[in-house]
Amino acid sequence: MDIASVIGLIAAFGLILVAILIAPGSSLAAFIDAPSILVVCGGAVAACMMAFPLKTVLGSPMALKVVFLNKPTDVTALIKEIVSLAETARRDGLLALEGRIAEISNAFIVLGIQMAVDGARPDVIEDLLRTEIDAVATRHRDVKAFYDQMGRFAPAYGMIGTLLGLIIMLGNMSDPSSIGSGMAVALLTTLYGAIVSNCVFLPFAEKLSFLNKQELLVMEIIVRGIMAIQSGENPRVIEQKLRTFLPPAARKKADEEK
């Protein structure tokens, strides 16, 4: 579980809730209004249904699992695995890697190794692997774009709800004592739009973008490693090449573990 995402979400809503409860003369009930929630959330979803294919809209909740349950890849361990495969290929030949495919858990590595074992040309292997990277990046970009747009539409529909509330309030001025409460209810949609946009949708979109960059980095390391193995490079040289993707602190830790 991604603890940072959980703590961040709880803190974002928790701080707002605490501010409401400790403010003099305020009550939580005054900040709850069903029509406002309907306008903001329903309106944003409806707008996204016009902006995106239905498949993207229906599949977007699955991204929440990625935000909260993602498991980052251990890049150092990944490099060690690739170097180990390179040592086998260097010692016993490229065909010897076929016997190690069953122990590889990463499907992307299996794809590259299998093509190398089958004797595919280097340019064909690299082209296929980079096409796979592009396909993954496109899928992730579509999901991030959905949450980006939800983050933009929610405040806009919050403003629409506020304008509707003001029109309704100004159309019924017979009771001046109700103006204050009517104004408060009208402003709630703007508040809801700002909250869901900045506490949910935009942070989720940025987290998905970060995870996408991390996954593409892992795939790039694998492509470089597979191509180096296929060309018969020295395992030590391959290790040094792939270690350039690690930050200095991770390199130092890897050296200490050696």
C-alpha positions in Angstrom: 0.0 0.0 0.0 1.2 3.5 -0.8 1.2 5.1 2.7 1.9 8.6 1.3 -1.3 8.5 -0.8 -3.4 7.3 2.2 -1.9 9.8 4.6 -2.2 12.7 2.1 -5.8 12.0 1.4 -6.8 11.7 5.1 -4.8 14.8 6.0 -6.3 16.8 3.1 -9.9 16.2 4.3 -9.0 16.0 7.9 -7.5 19.5 8.0 -10.6 20.9 6.3 -12.9 19.1 8.8 -10.9 20.3 11.8 -11.0 23.9 10.5 -14.8 23.6 10.3 -15.2 22.1 13.7 -13.0 24.6 15.6 -14.3 27.7 13.8 -16.5 29.8 16.2 -20.2 29.4 15.5 -19.8 26.9 12.7 -21.4 23.5 12.4 -20.7 20.5 10.1 -24.3 20.3 9.0 -24.1 23.8 7.5 -21.5 22.5 5.0 -23.6 19.6 3.7 -25.9 20.2 0.8 -27.0 17.4 -1.5 -27.9 19.5 -4.6 -24.4 21.1 -4.5 -22.8 17.7 -4.4 -25.0 16.6 -7.3 -24.1 19.6 -9.4 -20.3 19.4 -8.8 -19.7 15.6 -9.0 -22.4 14.7 -11.4 -21.6 17.6 -13.7 -17.9 16.9 -13.8 -18.5 13.2 -14.6 -21.1 14.1 -17.3 -18.6 16.5 -18.9 -15.9 13.9 -18.9 -18.3 11.4 -20.5 -18.5 13.9 -23.4 -14.8 14.4 -23.5 -13.6 10.8 -23.3 -14.7 7.4 -24.6 -17.0 5.4 -22.3 -14.3 2.8 -21.9 -11.9 5.3 -20.4 -14.6 6.7 -18.1 -15.6 3.2 -16.8 -12.0 2.1 -16.4 -10.9 5.2 -14.5 -11.9 3.9 -11.0 -9.4 1.1 -11.5 -6.6 3.8 -11.4 -7.5 4.4 -7.8 -6.1 0.9 -7.0 -2.9 2.0 -8.6 -2.7 5.2 -6.6 -3.2 3.4 -3.3 -1.9 -0.1 -3.9 1.1 0.4 -6.2 4.3 -1.5 -5.5 7.4 0.3 -6.7 9.9 -1.8 -8.6 13.3 -2.4 -6.9 15.5 -1.0 -9.6 18.7 -2.2 -7.9 17.3 -5.8 -7.8 16.1 -5.4 -11.4 19.7 -4.5 -12.6 21.1 -7.5 -10.6 18.6 -9.8 -12.4 19.6 -8.4 -15.8 23.3 -8.8 -15.1 22.7 -12.3 -13.9 21.0 -13.1 -17.3 24.0 -11.5 -19.0 26.4 -13.7 -17.1 24.5 -16.8 -18.2 24.4 -15.7 -21.8 28.1 -14.8 -21.7 29.1 -18.2 -20.1 26.7 -20.6 -21.8 25.5 -18.8 -24.9 22.3 -16.9 -25.7 20.2 -20.1 -26.0 20.9 -21.0 -22.4 18.6 -18.1 -21.3 15.6 -20.2 -22.5 16.0 -22.3 -19.4 15.8 -19.3 -17.1 12.7 -17.8 -18.6 10.5 -19.6 -16.1 12.2 -17.9 -13.2 11.7 -14.4 -14.6 8.6 -12.6 -13.1 8.7 -9.5 -15.2 6.7 -10.1 -18.4 8.6 -7.4 -20.3 11.9 -9.0 -19.6 10.5 -12.4 -20.7 9.3 -10.8 -24.0 12.8 -9.4 -24.8 14.7 -12.6 -23.7 12.3 -14.8 -25.7 12.8 -12.8 -28.9 16.6 -12.8 -28.4 16.6 -16.6 -27.9 14.5 -17.0 -31.0 17.1 -15.2 -33.0 15.3 -12.0 -33.9 17.3 -9.2 -35.3 18.4 -6.5 -32.8 16.5 -3.8 -34.6 13.3 -5.9 -34.6 13.7 -6.6 -30.8 14.2 -3.0 -30.0 11.4 -1.8 -32.2 8.9 -4.2 -30.6 10.0 -3.3 -27.0 9.8 0.4 -27.7 6.4 0.0 -29.3 5.3 -1.7 -26.1 6.6 1.2 -24.1 4.7 3.7 -26.3 1.5 1.6 -25.8 1.9 1.7 -22.0 2.6 5.4 -22.0 -0.5 6.1 -24.1 -2.8 4.1 -21.8 -1.4 5.9 -18.8 -1.7 9.3 -20.5 -5.4 8.7 -21.2 -6.2 7.9 -17.5 -4.2 10.8 -16.2 -5.9 13.1 -18.7 -9.3 11.9 -17.3 -8.4 13.0 -13.8 -6.9 16.2 -15.0 -10.1 17.1 -16.7 -12.1 16.1 -13.6 -9.9 18.5 -11.7 -10.7 21.3 -14.1 -14.5 20.5 -14.6 -15.3 20.3 -10.8 -14.5 23.9 -10.0 -16.3 25.1 -13.1 -19.4 23.2 -12.1 -19.0 24.6 -8.6 -19.2 28.1 -10.0 -22.2 27.1 -12.1 -23.9 25.8 -9.0 -23.1 29.0 -7.1 -24.6 31.1 -10.0 -27.7 28.9 -9.9 -28.0 29.4 -6.2 -27.6 33.2 -6.4 -30.3 33.3 -9.2 -32.7 31.3 -7.1 -32.0 33.5 -4.0 -32.3 36.8 -5.9 -35.5 35.6 -7.4 -37.0 35.2 -4.0 -36.2 38.4 -2.1 -39.5 38.5 -0.2 -37.8 37.3 3.0 -34.7 39.4 3.6 -33.7 37.2 6.6 -33.2 34.2 4.3 -30.6 36.0 2.2 -27.6 35.1 4.4 -28.5 31.4 4.5 -29.3 31.4 0.8 -25.9 33.0 0.0 -24.1 30.4 2.2 -25.8 27.5 0.4 -25.0 29.0 -3.0 -21.3 29.3 -2.2 -21.1 25.6 -1.1 -20.9 24.4 -4.7 -17.8 26.5 -5.3 -16.3 25.1 -2.1 -17.1 21.5 -3.1 -15.6 22.1 -6.5 -12.4 23.5 -5.1 -12.1 20.6 -2.5 -12.7 17.7 -4.8 -10.4 19.2 -7.4 -7.5 20.0 -5.2 -7.8 17.2 -2.7 -8.8 14.3 -5.0 -8.6 14.7 -8.8 -5.5 16.8 -9.4 -3.4 15.0 -6.7 -4.5 11.6 -8.2 -3.5 12.8 -11.7 -0.1 13.9 -10.5 0.5 10.6 -8.6 -0.5 8.6 -11.8 2.0 10.8 -13.8 4.8 10.0 -11.3 4.0 6.3 -11.3 4.0 6.3 -15.1 7.4 7.9 -15.2 8.7 5.3 -12.8 7.3 2.4 -14.9 8.7 3.8 -18.1 12.1 4.2 -16.5 12.0 0.5 -15.5 11.0 -0.5 -19.0 13.8 1.7 -20.5 16.4 -0.1 -18.2 15.1 -3.4 -19.4 15.3 -2.4 -23.1 18.9 -1.3 -22.6 19.8 -4.5 -20.7 18.1 -6.8 -23.3 19.9 -5.1 -26.2 23.2 -5.3 -24.4 22.7 -9.0 -23.7 21.7 -9.7 -27.2 24.9 -8.0 -28.5 27.0 -10.0 -26.2 28.4 -7.2 -24.1 30.4 -7.9 -20.9 28.1 -8.3 -17.9 30.3 -5.8 -15.9 29.9 -3.2 -18.7 26.2 -3.8 -18.7 26.0 -3.4 -15.0 27.8 -0.1 -15.2 25.6 1.2 -18.0 22.4 0.3 -16.1 23.7 1.8 -12.8 23.7 5.2 -14.5 19.9 5.2 -14.0 20.3 4.9 -10.2 20.6 8.0 -8.0 24.0 8.4 -6.3 22.6 7.2 -2.9 21.3 4.0 -4.5 24.6 3.4 -6.2 26.5 3.8 -2.9 24.1 1.5 -1.1 24.6 -1.2 -3.9 28.3 -0.9 -3.6 28.1 -1.4 0.2 26.0 -4.5 -0.3 28.6 -5.9 -2.6 
